[in-house]
Amino acid sequence: MAKNMRMDKNAMPEQPAEVRNKNFLEVALGYTAEQAMDEARRCLSCRNRPCVSGCPVGVDIPGFIAKVAEGDFAGAYEVLSRDTSLPAICGRVCPQETQCEEKCVRALKGESVGIGRLERFVADWKMAQGEEAVRPPVPNGHRVAVIGSGPSGLACAGDLAKKGYEVTIFEALHAAGGVLVYGIPEFRLPKEIVRREIAGLEKLGVKIDTNVVVGKTISVRELMQEEGFEAVFIGSGAGLPKFMHIPGENLKGVFSANEFLTRTNLMRAYELGCPTPVMKAQRVAVVGGGNVAMDAARCAKRLGAKEVYIVYRRSEKELPARAEEVHHAKEEGIIFKLLNNPVRILGDGNFNVIGIECLEMTLGEPDESGRRRPVEKPGSEFVIDVDCVIMAIGTSPNPLIKSTTDGLETASWGGIIADEATGATSIPGVYAGGDAVTGAATVILAMGAGKTAAASIDQYLQGK
């Protein structure tokens, strides 16, 4: 089969920006079969497979792409599913440009192969074929508890269930999925896809108990000593929002990005008659420059805001958000106020937000992270007139589990200390991974940590 040596990727079909910024339907529409096969033929099937080394879960990328090039989509899904339990999700939200695609040889003299787009195509094709019977593996007699149904918990549970473990996931919210359902907007990740991916795990035998707040409803120790679980994986994420501690953060109209996105995504505040509404502001400032900030800004625009600002203290080069999300935000009319840092939120006599005061910044010498340190310009204060401010400057792990689990070692900033190679914590039989260990990171890194812990739990319980 002849290779496609074109230098650029097949373009992803999308809703027009002036249409999509008024609805919550998915932005990217996905490849056709013809586009997918054409894109797959751009893969050189390199002998040393550099793309695989860039994938946190070790997907056989050349293997599944070769099947797509042949038109064997069922075979491609079979290859994919050996290493990932959530291909339709990963194909949509993973930062492939800094992982597998960054290492693609085709990127040396053009654009990389569209690995993420092909993964999404294969997963969507499989879903379109309809439900199929799944025979759960033969039980091996061991029981494992997983705390949290986000990406790390789902990945851990899926890998263990395939090996015959009886796995129960304990989720604090009323719906499974963690950040996949409360954090990532419908227009980036349709919730029906999350539900179907989770349903696939349930067919493998995974049980999901919702409305269970581990550390309050039940403790980690009780799960092991009273409920009979032989091992526990903590994948509770990092859902505690951070604030700047500047004047005015207690005004009406100031949200954490977590609350704003949870109301919008999980509670579907954009639908008429939503039981948990969210403020539909006219002028919104979102503080931060990561993917969460982009999600909040794009949601605010879709909820009817006339002007939405991203306020970020560094330049565009330092924006931590995916390039694709920044590009989409700009297309949708989001206004970027870069090299600006908020110092005060202004309110009226009724404690309503009326503006945000900022200082202009310049970039100085690199800090410990390697990024150039933002430096204030004295006397450069200015005010942006807004009636809503959303803080999207990061999150930290909820302290509930660590404060109720004797012997669980944690870092000074709140994360659980776990061995990077195994996920093992300071308590025998208790493992942890994902944002609860690293702080807020990506979906695929959390999944990788879940898979690592699953392999370690298997070794532990099999006495190896």
N, C-alpha and C positions, 0 to 999 in steps of 0.2 A: 504494500500500500504506500503510495507516494506521500511524502511529508509535505505539510503546508509551511512554507518558509516565509510567510508574510510576517512583517516586523511587529505589527500591532494586533491586539486582541480583537476578537469579535465584540462589537459594542453590545452592551447590555440594554435591551429595550426598557424604557422607563415611561412613567406618566409624565406629561409636560409639567414643568415647575409651577406654572400659573394655575394649573388644575389641582395638582396634588397638595399644594399648601393650604387647601381648603377642605381636604378630606383625610381620613385616617386609613385609606386603602394602601396596600403595599406599593412602595415607590418603584422598585425594580420588578419587572414582569417576568424575567427568566428567559433562558434560551429556548429556541425551538430545537427539535431533534437534529435538524440540518445544521444549525449554528453550533450545537454541542459537538457534533461529529467533526465539523470543520475546525473548531478550536482544539479539539483533542489531537488532531493531526499535526498541530504545531509542536507537540511534545517530541523531543528527540530521543526519549527512552534512554537517558544517560546511564552508562554502566555503573557509575559511582553514586547515582541517585541522591544528589545534594538536597533536593526538595524534601525528602523524607526526614533528613536531619533537622530541618526547620519546623517540623510538625510536632507539637508537644505530646500527641498521642500516637505518633509513629505510623500514620496511615500509609499503606502501600500505594503511594500516589501514581507512579508510573503504571502499576498494575491495573488500577481501576480506569485510568485514562486510556490505556490501550484497549480495554473492552469498549469504552465509549466510541473510540475511533472506528471500531469494527461494527458498531451498531448493536452490540450485545449489552443492552442496558441492565438486564437482569444479572448478568455476570459481573458488571461493574458494581452493582449494589452489593452483591455477595462479597466482593473484595473489600469494599468500604466497611461493611458491617462487621468484619473481623476485628477492626480496631476502634471503631467509634459507635456509640449507641445513639448519637444524636446528629446524624449527617445533615438533615434538613435545617437544623439550627446552626451548626457550624458553617455550613455553606453560605449563611446569610450574615452572621455577626462576627466571625473570626477575622482578626486583622491579618489576612493572608499576605498583605504587602510587606509586612515586617517579619514574616515567618517563612512558610514554604515558598511563596512566590519570590521573596527576596533572594533566595538561593537558587532560583531557576536559571539555568544557563542561557536561556533565551533573553533574559533581562540584561545580559552583558551588552547586547547590540540592538536593543529594542524593548518591547514589553514582554513581561513574563507570560507564560501560559496562564489562562484564567482558571487556576485550580479551584478556587472557591466557587466560581460560577458553575464549573462542571460538577462539583460535589453537590451543589444545590439542585442542579438539573437531574442528576441520578436519583437523589432522594425524593424529589417531587414526582419523577416518573414512577417510582415505586409506589408512592402513595396513591397515584392516579389509577393504579391497577386494581385497587380495592383491597379490602381486608382479606387476610389469609389465615388459615388455622396455624397456630403456633403450639408446638408440644413442649411444655416446660421440661427442663432437664431432670434427670433422676435425682431426687433429694439425697444429699450426703449426710444429713442428720445434724448439721451445725446451724446455729442461729446467730445472725449479725444485725445489730441496730445501726441505722444511719440517721444522723441528726441533720435535718435540712434537706430540702428537695430541689436545691439549686443545681448548677452544672456539676460541681464536684460530687455532691451526694448522688445524683442520678447516674453519673459515670461509674462511681464505686458500686452502687447497687446493681447496675446492669452487668458489670463484669462478674460480680459474685454470684448473681442469679444464674448466669450461664454455666457456672461451675457446680450448681446444685445447692447453693446455700439458701436457707430460708431467711429472706431479708425483709425487714420492716423499716420503712422511712417514717420518721416523726417530723411533721411540718407544723410550724407555729401558726401560719396563716390558714385561711379557710380553703385555699386552692394550692395545689402543688405546682412547682416550677421555680420558686424563688425569684431571683432577679429577672429570669426569663419572662415572668408574667407581670411582676410589679414594676420593673425598671425599664425594660426595652419596649418602645412604643409599637403599636400595632402596625404602623406603616413600615417598620424595619423587620419585625418578626411577628407575623400573624399568630394570635393565641391558639387558633385551631391547630396549627402545626405543632405547637408545644404540647397541646392535649393529646394529639395523636402519637407523638414520640413517647410521651409518658404512658399512654395506653399500651404501647408495644412492650414496655418494661413490665407492666402489670400482667401481660399475657405470659411473660417468663416466670411469673410467680411472685413478683415484688408486691408487697403490701404497703399501702400508704395511709397513715393515720394523720389527719389534719387537726388543727386547733389544739395541738399538744406543744406547750412551751416547756422544753427541756430546761431544767434549772428552776422551774416554778411548779409546773404540773407534776413533773417527775424529775429525778436527778440522774446523772450518769451512773452513779453508784447503784441506784435502785434498779436501773435497766439491767445491770450485770448481776447483782446479788439477789434480787427478788423476782425479776422477770425472766431470768434464764438466758439472757444474751451473752454469748461467749466473747464477743468483741464488739467494739463500738467505733464508728467513724464519725467524727465531728466535722460537718461541712456547713456550718451555720452562717457563713458569709460575713460580710462587713456592712451591716445595715444601720449603724449609728452615725447620723449626720454630723458634720463639722460646721462650725460657724467662725466668723472672723472676729467676733467680740468687739464690734465697733458700735458706736452710738446708733440707736434706732433699730437694732435687730429685733426688738420686741414689738414693733409696730404691726398693726393690722395690714396684711398684704405682703408680709415677708414670709417666704416658705423655704424649707429645705427642699432640695431637688427630690429627695426620697419621698417626702409627703406629696409634693406636686405630681410626681410621676406615678405614685401608687394610686392616688385619686383618679388620675387620668387613664392609666392603663388597666390596673386590676379592677378598679371600681367603675371604669368606663364613663368618666365624668362628661365626655363629649356627647353622650347620648341623652336625649330628652327624657326627663324624669329620673335621672340617676339618683339613687338614694344617698350617695356620698359625693356631692358636687364639689367643684373647685372654682375659685374666683376667676371669672372671665374678664381679664384686665384689657385695657386699651393700649397701654405703653408698658413694656416689661423689660427689666434689666436682668440678665442671667450672669452671675458672677462665676467665672471659671472657664477653662478651655478644653476640657476633656470630652469624651463621648457622652457622658451624662449631661454636660452643659448643652451640647448640641441637641440631644434628645429633648431636654426641657424647653429650649428655645423654639425648636420646630413644633413641639406640641402647643406651646403658647400661641404661635402663629396660626395653627389650625383651629384653635379655640376662639379665634376672632380678633386677636390683638392687631392693631394697625401698625405698631412699630415694636420690634423686638431687638434688643441689643445684647451682644456677647461682650462682656467687660472682662478683659484679661490683661494681666500686668506685664506679660512678655510680648514678643513679636509673633507674627504668624509662623515663623520657622520653628518656634518652640511650642506651638500648640500640640498638646498630647493627643488630641482627637485624631481618629483616622482621617486620612486625606479625603476619602470618599464622603465622609460625613460633613466635613468642612465645605467641600464642593457643593454638596446637595443643599446645605444650609444657605450658602450664598445665592444659589439659584432661586431659592424659595423666598428671598428677600430679607434674610436676617442681616442686621447691621453689625459689623465688627468694630468695636472700640478697643483696639489693641494698644499696648503700652500705656494702660490706664489702670489705676488701683483704687477701689472704693475706700473712703475714710469715714464716711458718715451717711446714714439714711435719714432723710428729712421727712417730718410728718406735720400734719395740720393739728388743729385743736381737738379733733376727734380721734387722734391717734391713727389716722390713715396715712399711708405712704404718699408723698407728693414729689419725691425726687431722690436721687442718689448723688452724693458729692464725691468726686474723684480727683486724684492727683495724676498728672502726667508722669511717665517713667522713662528712664533710659536704661540701657543694658550695660552693666559693668563687667568685672572679671568673673570667670566661671566660679560657681559654688561647688560644694562637695558632690553634687549630683552631676557635675560637668556642664550644666547649663549656665549661661551668663546670668549673673545676679541682677534683678531689677533694682534700680536706684531712683529715689524720688527726685523730682524737679521742684525745688522750693518755690512757692508762690504761683504754682500752675493749677491751682484748684479751679474746678468748673463743675456745674450741676447738669445732670441729665434729668429732664422731667419725666417721671414714671409714676405709675400707681401700683406697681407690683415689683418685688425683688425676689429672685430665686437664687439661693446659695447652692452652688454646685462645685464646692472646693474639696470634696473628698469625704470619705467615711472611715469608720473604724469598727472593729468587731464589737458586738454587744457584750457587755461585761457579765451578763447573767450566768453563763455557763462557767466561766472561770471563777466567779465569786461563790459558786455553789458546789464546786468540785475540788475537794481537798487533795492536794498533791499534784494538781495539774499546773505545770510551769508555764508562765506567760511572760512575754516581753514587756518592757516598760511602757510601750505604746498601746498595749492591750492584746496583741496577737498571741495565739497559742504557739508555744515552741514545739516544733515537730521536726524530726530528722528528714532532711530533703530527699534522701535516697529511698526512704521507706514510709514516711508519714508517721512513724511511731512517736508518741508523746512520752512524758515522764511516768505515765501510768501503764503498766503492762496490760496489753489487750485493747488499749484506747489509742486510736489513730486520728489524725486530723489533716486537713488539706484545704486548698482554695483560699478564698479571701479571709477566712478566719485565721489563717496562718500568715499570709503574705500582705494582708491589706488589700484594698480594691485593685483588681487586676482584670484580665480578660477571661471570657467564657472558656476558651480552649485551654488556657493555663490551669484553670480550676478543674477542668475535666482531666487534664493530665495528672494532676495531683490525686484525683479520685481513683484513677486507674492504678497509679503507683501504690496507693494505700490498699486497694483491693488485692493486688498481687501479694503484698506483704501480709495482709490478714489471712489469705489463703495459706501462705507458708507457715504462719504462726499457728493456725488451727490444725494444720496437717502435721504439726510437730517437726517441721523442717527448719 
